[in-house]
Amino acid sequence: MIDYTGLHCPACQQPFRETDDIVVCPECGAPHHRECFAKTGRCAMADKHGTPDDWSHQEHPRQVSLTKECPRCHAMNEEEALFCKECGQSLHYYSKTADGNPASSAHHTPPSGQSPFPGQTPPAGSSNTSVPFDPLGGVSPNEQFDGVSAANLAKAVQTNIRYYLLVFARIKTSGRSRFNFAAFFFGGAWYLFRKQYLLGTIFLLINLALTTGTVLMQTLYVLPLLHSLDPNIATNFSFYNINQLVPKIMELGGIQTFLCILPLIFYAARFALRMIMGAKANRLYLHRCVRVVKDAVDYTGFASPEEKIQKKGGVNTLLITILMTVYIVVYFLMHYLPR
């Protein structure tokens, strides 16, 4: 169902409210108050039907009500906003009091007798009140990253903002990043989770090719060959029997020796790939977030830049849930079903 709240009725020029009874023209789609349409018995834009000026060909900016006050910078935001449009402060915990007024979350008084600085001495001159949580980790909302403010980058990141904004600031000031262990351990799945779909797909395919090559070489060539040389050798590459395997492999010589150690080369390549993914992850993610914001600013469609950033940024939890489910099912089929 289309939400026309904030748009204007072409008959009376009044903005639609959430509770209004609205009908639309069957030809151009222009929304009207039901009573306005009933008065004339036709679309208020009937004379423009079939022309470039009819309702379906026009841009219709919404007149939104700004009801959420940011607890950090006190800027007013839309009711559906998740982050402040000015400073990037999370509005997830925004609430209203019983009388309908916004409940400020800028300051919270700690329980009686409890220090807001546990294990620390309060700063000189400070009172016994807590310090507002800074979602940007001390980075100025107006600090620029390749022409994009930190506040807008926060809107693109959406989750774990403090970590990434601090890393982005470190990259900008010192040229050094931090190793991303999530990207190292989860590989291409982390990139997909952060909506870097092309990079994630490439890394997953490369890792899949190396893994498949390792399994095929071990199963179809290396293990049968070693078993034929000495059936008493436990035909796998565990550290326990590596001292028995190495002499046998070296005695083969030529292409056979190379094929036997090829699975180890594949293992090393997979490890190197994960090191690259972990080392480059934060830089690549910074470029991704900057691109999301710039594309949203240049976007000329119906959605506002904030809506575009919110849609393109953040994480894709559903995709990762599906991938993990498929992985668990495949792993179970390969290891636990009778052969």
Secondary structure, 3 states (H helix, E strand, C coil): CCCCCCCECCCCCCECCCCCCEEECCCCCCEEEHHHHHHHCCCCCHHHCCCCCCHHHCCCCCCCCEEEECCCCCCEEECCCCECCCCCCECCCCEECCCCCEECCCCCCCCCCCCCCCCCCCCCCCCCCCCCCCCCCCCCCCCEECCEEHHHHHHHHCCCHHHHHHHHHHHHHHCCCCCCHHHHHHCHHHHHHCCCHHHHHHHHHHHHHHHHHHHHHHHHHHHHHHHHHCCCCCCCCCHHHHHHHHHHHHHHCHHHHHHHHHHHHHHHHHHHHHHHHHHHHHHHHHHHHHHHHHHHHHCCCCCCHHHHHHHHCCCCHHHHHHHHHHHHHHHHHHHHCCC
